[in-house]
Amino acid sequence: MKLRRFTTLIILSIMVVSVSALAQRGEVEVMINADQGKHQISKHIYGHFAEHLGRCIYGGFYVGEDNTEIPNIDGVRKDVIDALRELKIPNLRWPGGCFADTYHWQDGIGPKSERPTLVNTWWGGVTEDNSFGTHDFLNMCEQLGAEPYLAANIGSGTVRELSDWVQYVNHDGQSPMANLRVQNGRDEAWKVKYWGVGNETWGCGGNMTVEYYANLYKQYATFMSDWGNTRGIYRIAAGATNDDYHWTEVMMRDVPHSLLEGVGLHYYSVLEWTDKGPAVGFSDEQYFTTMKRALRMEELVTRHSTVMDKYDPEKKIGLIVDEWGGWYNVEEGTNPGFLYQQNTMRDAMIAGVTLNIFNNHAERVKMANLAQTINVLQAVILTDENKMILTPTYHVMKMYNVHQDATLLPIMFDNVDYVHGDEKLPALSVSASRSEDGKIHISMVNIDLEKSQTIKLNIRGMDLKDITGSILSSGSVQDHNTFDNPDRVAPKEFKDFKMSKGIITVEIPPYSVIVLNSK
């Protein structure tokens, strides 16, 4: 017994010395158990969000069926459809956001010339003509190969209004709503699975207490399906903002789990709500603070998951982070209610570390939605009339889509510090997965503005021989794509790594993202 303890101490001492030696050489050893892993990284973690906000829908997705200048399919930009297909967008949340709780779906069906107008009081006070409605959105999702995620009006709607919407889009037999759908040109039901029961009910969704909303949620959820939920609807409760753990506690405690498939969480990487700072031209201090905010997602997901574990130890209910991303001051000269902002390498860093966090919490995080898809906040696409560009965030999400529905692999490493003044943050973010065909995927981010990091990937349980890589990096963290220079920031093939005896040595430059894939 003493010999066994002595041997264990020797092994531990060797490991400590080894790690210490690596640290002194500026190297980080990442242990990846390629033959292990039991949790699937849901593809829905890579979801997106399209609200009636600014130029996200009108002028972003939708340019109208009569538009002869911009190629479109039923009014939806063809270049947008192609780009989002390439991204493998798994789901799309619509119509909001705050807008959802003022939206009445029946105003957006039937002949377009007969639809009532709507004043978007939340975002710019503009008048909309309801020309983009339920049919347009759900048909567009079919074009994209994406699951629709409908956010229902709880704040100003009724139980019957939501129940009728479910029947309209999901019922294949004879019924008043199904017959109305057929009358409006759609014979086959869309079979929408994902439904948000309200949005931000603590704020723009009605300024409710969680106790009040929990009771209201139960009422709405009851009339969305039958006793056994045989329709397979996935009902998502409006969740907490930031660190409101009491909200999650009440929803998990007071709502019968037979009525609840997911609980939401919203969190943005914001410097200060009163002054969000510029999207371009930010200082090193502002960059560091943004990274601090982004990395806080780890704490929030962990602690909300801990609350959920208390009531759902089998993790049947998903944590749904259906709004996340960077939020800055709008671009100069644009409508402040349209939330239009540029997208730099800083946003690539936010995307890379956040998606790694979601991957590594795949046991509980079942869906997430980047805010927002086009022309709003941390968009993956920007448009200007007939022009379209892909942002650094788009490129990160495309590089990472190899993780979709793959098995999360256990990893272990001692991080190094990104130091700014008297503060420090973990410089590296890593996640790894194994796809169904046995390929290994490793995503790495170095947020340090100045220092490269050398990573030694110790792949255990599998002999990897053929590795390909891609990198997203640029000369300045301020770099971004413009309509005059759309490819300034774009992924490149990455070959700057060495393989020896099952260890892959990678040098990752400052503020860059690297993804390695086995063949």
RASUL-V971960 format. One record per residue. N is the residue number from 1. RES is the residue in one letter. PSI is psi in whole degrees, 0 to 359 (* if undefined). Layout:
# RASUL-V971960
n->N res->RES psi->PSI
n->N res->RES psi->PSI
This chain:
# RASUL-V971960
n->1 res->M psi->316
n->2 res->K psi->321
n->3 res->L psi->318
n->4 res->R psi->317
n->5 res->R psi->320
n->6 res->F psi->318
n->7 res->T psi->318
n->8 res->T psi->319
n->9 res->L psi->321
n->10 res->I psi->316
n->11 res->I psi->314
n->12 res->L psi->320
n->13 res->S psi->319
n->14 res->I psi->318
n->15 res->M psi->317
n->16 res->V psi->315
n->17 res->V psi->318
n->18 res->S psi->312
n->19 res->V psi->319
n->20 res->S psi->319
n->21 res->A psi->318
n->22 res->L psi->316
n->23 res->A psi->320
n->24 res->Q psi->330
n->25 res->R psi->4
n->26 res->G psi->29
n->27 res->E psi->150
n->28 res->V psi->126
n->29 res->E psi->124
n->30 res->V psi->115
n->31 res->M psi->125
n->32 res->I psi->119
n->33 res->N psi->92
n->34 res->A psi->342
n->35 res->D psi->8
n->36 res->Q psi->193
n->37 res->G psi->134
n->38 res->K psi->351
n->39 res->H psi->135
n->40 res->Q psi->136
n->41 res->I psi->104
n->42 res->S psi->134
n->43 res->K psi->336
n->44 res->H psi->351
n->45 res->I psi->336
n->46 res->Y psi->33
n->47 res->G psi->170
n->48 res->H psi->175
n->49 res->F psi->126
n->50 res->A psi->106
n->51 res->E psi->154
n->52 res->H psi->85
n->53 res->L psi->122
n->54 res->G psi->230
n->55 res->R psi->33
n->56 res->C psi->307
n->57 res->I psi->292
n->58 res->Y psi->116
n->59 res->G psi->346
n->60 res->G psi->279
n->61 res->F psi->311
n->62 res->Y psi->124
n->63 res->V psi->0
n->64 res->G psi->144
n->65 res->E psi->336
n->66 res->D psi->3
n->67 res->N psi->118
n->68 res->T psi->355
n->69 res->E psi->327
n->70 res->I psi->118
n->71 res->P psi->132
n->72 res->N psi->161
n->73 res->I psi->109
n->74 res->D psi->38
n->75 res->G psi->351
n->76 res->V psi->130
n->77 res->R psi->128
n->78 res->K psi->324
n->79 res->D psi->327
n->80 res->V psi->315
n->81 res->I psi->314
n->82 res->D psi->317
n->83 res->A psi->319
n->84 res->L psi->330
n->85 res->R psi->317
n->86 res->E psi->327
n->87 res->L psi->345
n->88 res->K psi->48
n->89 res->I psi->121
n->90 res->P psi->330
n->91 res->N psi->160
n->92 res->L psi->125
n->93 res->R psi->136
n->94 res->W psi->150
n->95 res->P psi->5
n->96 res->G psi->182
n->97 res->G psi->175
n->98 res->C psi->326
n->99 res->F psi->330
n->100 res->A psi->325
n->101 res->D psi->8
n->102 res->T psi->359
n->103 res->Y psi->129
n->104 res->H psi->110
n->105 res->W psi->331
n->106 res->Q psi->345
n->107 res->D psi->345
n->108 res->G psi->27
n->109 res->I psi->168
n->110 res->G psi->184
n->111 res->P psi->131
n->112 res->K psi->329
n->113 res->S psi->344
n->114 res->E psi->2
n->115 res->R psi->141
n->116 res->P psi->155
n->117 res->T psi->167
n->118 res->L psi->134
n->119 res->V psi->120
n->120 res->N psi->88
n->121 res->T psi->338
n->122 res->W psi->321
n->123 res->W psi->84
n->124 res->G psi->353
n->125 res->G psi->21
n->126 res->V psi->155
n->127 res->T psi->126
n->128 res->E psi->152
n->129 res->D psi->7
n->130 res->N psi->24
n->131 res->S psi->340
n->132 res->F psi->107
n->133 res->G psi->203
n->134 res->T psi->310
n->135 res->H psi->316
n->136 res->D psi->314
n->137 res->F psi->311
n->138 res->L psi->323
n->139 res->N psi->324
n->140 res->M psi->319
n->141 res->C psi->324
n->142 res->E psi->319
n->143 res->Q psi->322
n->144 res->L psi->342
n->145 res->G psi->30
n->146 res->A psi->148
n->147 res->E psi->130
n->148 res->P psi->143
n->149 res->Y psi->104
n->150 res->L psi->128
n->151 res->A psi->117
n->152 res->A psi->153
n->153 res->N psi->107
n->154 res->I psi->327
n->155 res->G psi->317
n->156 res->S psi->10
n->157 res->G psi->194
n->158 res->T psi->163
n->159 res->V psi->317
n->160 res->R psi->322
n->161 res->E psi->316
n->162 res->L psi->316
n->163 res->S psi->320
n->164 res->D psi->323
n->165 res->W psi->316
n->166 res->V psi->314
n->167 res->Q psi->320
n->168 res->Y psi->316
n->169 res->V psi->343
n->170 res->N psi->343
n->171 res->H psi->125
n->172 res->D psi->342
n->173 res->G psi->200
n->174 res->Q psi->128
n->175 res->S psi->159
n->176 res->P psi->316
n->177 res->M psi->320
n->178 res->A psi->320
n->179 res->N psi->323
n->180 res->L psi->321
n->181 res->R psi->314
n->182 res->V psi->318
n->183 res->Q psi->328
n->184 res->N psi->10
n->185 res->G psi->6
n->186 res->R psi->110
n->187 res->D psi->312
n->188 res->E psi->135
n->189 res->A psi->152
n->190 res->W psi->341
n->191 res->K psi->57
n->192 res->V psi->126
n->193 res->K psi->315
n->194 res->Y psi->125
n->195 res->W psi->128
n->196 res->G psi->127
n->197 res->V psi->81
n->198 res->G psi->170
n->199 res->N psi->131
n->200 res->E psi->54
n->201 res->T psi->347
n->202 res->W psi->348
n->203 res->G psi->250
n->204 res->C psi->344
n->205 res->G psi->7
n->206 res->G psi->359
n->207 res->N psi->48
n->208 res->M psi->155
n->209 res->T psi->158
n->210 res->V psi->327
n->211 res->E psi->318
n->212 res->Y psi->314
n->213 res->Y psi->322
n->214 res->A psi->317
n->215 res->N psi->317
n->216 res->L psi->318
n->217 res->Y psi->314
n->218 res->K psi->322
n->219 res->Q psi->309
n->220 res->Y psi->315
n->221 res->A psi->327
n->222 res->T psi->321
n->223 res->F psi->12
n->224 res->M psi->340
n->225 res->S psi->192
n->226 res->D psi->187
n->227 res->W psi->317
n->228 res->G psi->8
n->229 res->N psi->48
n->230 res->T psi->344
n->231 res->R psi->346
n->232 res->G psi->26
n->233 res->I psi->140
n->234 res->Y psi->101
n->235 res->R psi->126
n->236 res->I psi->118
n->237 res->A psi->142
n->238 res->A psi->124
n->239 res->G psi->197
n->240 res->A psi->160
n->241 res->T psi->133
n->242 res->N psi->239
n->243 res->D psi->33
n->244 res->D psi->78
n->245 res->Y psi->336
n->246 res->H psi->323
n->247 res->W psi->310
n->248 res->T psi->321
n->249 res->E psi->312
n->250 res->V psi->317
n->251 res->M psi->319
n->252 res->M psi->329
n->253 res->R psi->320
n->254 res->D psi->342
n->255 res->V psi->125
n->256 res->P psi->133
n->257 res->H psi->346
n->258 res->S psi->346
n->259 res->L psi->4
n->260 res->L psi->121
n->261 res->E psi->335
n->262 res->G psi->151
n->263 res->V psi->130
n->264 res->G psi->167
n->265 res->L psi->131
n->266 res->H psi->134
n->267 res->Y psi->129
n->268 res->Y psi->148
n->269 res->S psi->90
n->270 res->V psi->135
n->271 res->L psi->297
n->272 res->E psi->138
n->273 res->W psi->333
n->274 res->T psi->337
n->275 res->D psi->100
n->276 res->K psi->353
n->277 res->G psi->167
n->278 res->P psi->152
n->279 res->A psi->330
n->280 res->V psi->148
n->281 res->G psi->20
n->282 res->F psi->159
n->283 res->S psi->168
n->284 res->D psi->324
n->285 res->E psi->316
n->286 res->Q psi->322
n->287 res->Y psi->313
n->288 res->F psi->316
n->289 res->T psi->320
n->290 res->T psi->319
n->291 res->M psi->324
n->292 res->K psi->316
n->293 res->R psi->317
n->294 res->A psi->317
n->295 res->L psi->342
n->296 res->R psi->344
n->297 res->M psi->327
n->298 res->E psi->312
n->299 res->E psi->315
n->300 res->L psi->314
n->301 res->V psi->318
n->302 res->T psi->313
n->303 res->R psi->322
n->304 res->H psi->323
n->305 res->S psi->322
n->306 res->T psi->319
n->307 res->V psi->316
n->308 res->M psi->323
n->309 res->D psi->328
n->310 res->K psi->323
n->311 res->Y psi->345
n->312 res->D psi->68
n->313 res->P psi->338
n->314 res->E psi->358
n->315 res->K psi->45
n->316 res->K psi->332
n->317 res->I psi->132
n->318 res->G psi->146
n->319 res->L psi->121
n->320 res->I psi->104
n->321 res->V psi->78
n->322 res->D psi->12
n->323 res->E psi->123
n->324 res->W psi->160
n->325 res->G psi->180
n->326 res->G psi->145
n->327 res->W psi->119
n->328 res->Y psi->179
n->329 res->N psi->149
n->330 res->V psi->160
n->331 res->E psi->143
n->332 res->E psi->133
n->333 res->G psi->1
n->334 res->T psi->160
n->335 res->N psi->121
n->336 res->P psi->339
n->337 res->G psi->358
n->338 res->F psi->348
n->339 res->L psi->43
n->340 res->Y psi->126
n->341 res->Q psi->151
n->342 res->Q psi->173
n->343 res->N psi->111
n->344 res->T psi->187
n->345 res->M psi->336
n->346 res->R psi->320
n->347 res->D psi->328
n->348 res->A psi->322
n->349 res->M psi->316
n->350 res->I psi->311
n->351 res->A psi->314
n->352 res->G psi->311
n->353 res->V psi->323
n->354 res->T psi->315
n->355 res->L psi->325
n->356 res->N psi->321
n->357 res->I psi->312
n->358 res->F psi->315
n->359 res->N psi->313
n->360 res->N psi->348
n->361 res->H psi->32
n->362 res->A psi->340
n->363 res->E psi->331
n->364 res->R psi->320
n->365 res->V psi->115
n->366 res->K psi->345
n->367 res->M psi->149
n->368 res->A psi->153
n->369 res->N psi->113
n->370 res->L psi->136
n->371 res->A psi->121
n->372 res->Q psi->180
n->373 res->T psi->312
n->374 res->I psi->127
n->375 res->N psi->9
n->376 res->V psi->130
n->377 res->L psi->225
n->378 res->Q psi->68
n->379 res->A psi->152
n->380 res->V psi->343
n->381 res->I psi->139
n->382 res->L psi->141
n->383 res->T psi->155
n->384 res->D psi->101
n->385 res->E psi->242
n->386 res->N psi->3
n->387 res->K psi->151
n->388 res->M psi->138
n->389 res->I psi->153
n->390 res->L psi->135
n->391 res->T psi->167
n->392 res->P psi->325
n->393 res->T psi->320
n->394 res->Y psi->313
n->395 res->H psi->322
n->396 res->V psi->314
n->397 res->M psi->328
n->398 res->K psi->318
n->399 res->M psi->323
n->400 res->Y psi->351
n->401 res->N psi->353
n->402 res->V psi->340
n->403 res->H psi->346
n->404 res->Q psi->122
n->405 res->D psi->16
n->406 res->A psi->168
n->407 res->T psi->126
n->408 res->L psi->133
n->409 res->L psi->138
n->410 res->P psi->135
n->411 res->I psi->157
n->412 res->M psi->132
n->413 res->F psi->157
n->414 res->D psi->118
n->415 res->N psi->167
n->416 res->V psi->165
n->417 res->D psi->140
n->418 res->Y psi->112
n->419 res->V psi->131
n->420 res->H psi->111
n->421 res->G psi->234
n->422 res->D psi->4
n->423 res->E psi->162
n->424 res->K psi->152
n->425 res->L psi->157
n->426 res->P psi->126
n->427 res->A psi->329
n->428 res->L psi->147
n->429 res->S psi->132
n->430 res->V psi->142
n->431 res->S psi->158
n->432 res->A psi->151
n->433 res->S psi->165
n->434 res->R psi->119
n->435 res->S psi->170
n->436 res->E psi->331
n->437 res->D psi->7
n->438 res->G psi->1
n->439 res->K psi->144
n->440 res->I psi->137
n->441 res->H psi->131
n->442 res->I psi->121
n->443 res->S psi->133
n->444 res->M psi->141
n->445 res->V psi->136
n->446 res->N psi->111
n->447 res->I psi->352
n->448 res->D psi->133
n->449 res->L psi->340
n->450 res->E psi->326
n->451 res->K psi->133
n->452 res->S psi->158
n->453 res->Q psi->136
n->454 res->T psi->122
n->455 res->I psi->130
n->456 res->K psi->109
n->457 res->L psi->110
n->458 res->N psi->100
n->459 res->I psi->113
n->460 res->R psi->143
n->461 res->G psi->3
n->462 res->M psi->137
n->463 res->D psi->103
n->464 res->L psi->130
n->465 res->K psi->309
n->466 res->D psi->116
n->467 res->I psi->134
n->468 res->T psi->158
n->469 res->G psi->158
n->470 res->S psi->152
n->471 res->I psi->141
n->472 res->L psi->114
n->473 res->S psi->171
n->474 res->S psi->171
n->475 res->G psi->337
n->476 res->S psi->146
n->477 res->V psi->345
n->478 res->Q psi->350
n->479 res->D psi->144
n->480 res->H psi->165
n->481 res->N psi->144
n->482 res->T psi->170
n->483 res->F psi->338
n->484 res->D psi->335
n->485 res->N psi->75
n->486 res->P psi->346
n->487 res->D psi->24
n->488 res->R psi->318
n->489 res->V psi->113
n->490 res->A psi->151
n->491 res->P psi->150
n->492 res->K psi->158
n->493 res->E psi->140
n->494 res->F psi->121
n->495 res->K psi->3
n->496 res->D psi->61
n->497 res->F psi->159
n->498 res->K psi->145
n->499 res->M psi->132
n->500 res->S psi->119
n->501 res->K psi->46
n->502 res->G psi->3
n->503 res->I psi->129
n->504 res->I psi->122
n->505 res->T psi->124
n->506 res->V psi->133
n->507 res->E psi->118
n->508 res->I psi->118
n->509 res->P psi->169
n->510 res->P psi->150
n->511 res->Y psi->66
n->512 res->S psi->161
n->513 res->V psi->132
n->514 res->I psi->136
n->515 res->V psi->126
n->516 res->L psi->141
n->517 res->N psi->135
n->518 res->S psi->151
n->519 res->K psi->*
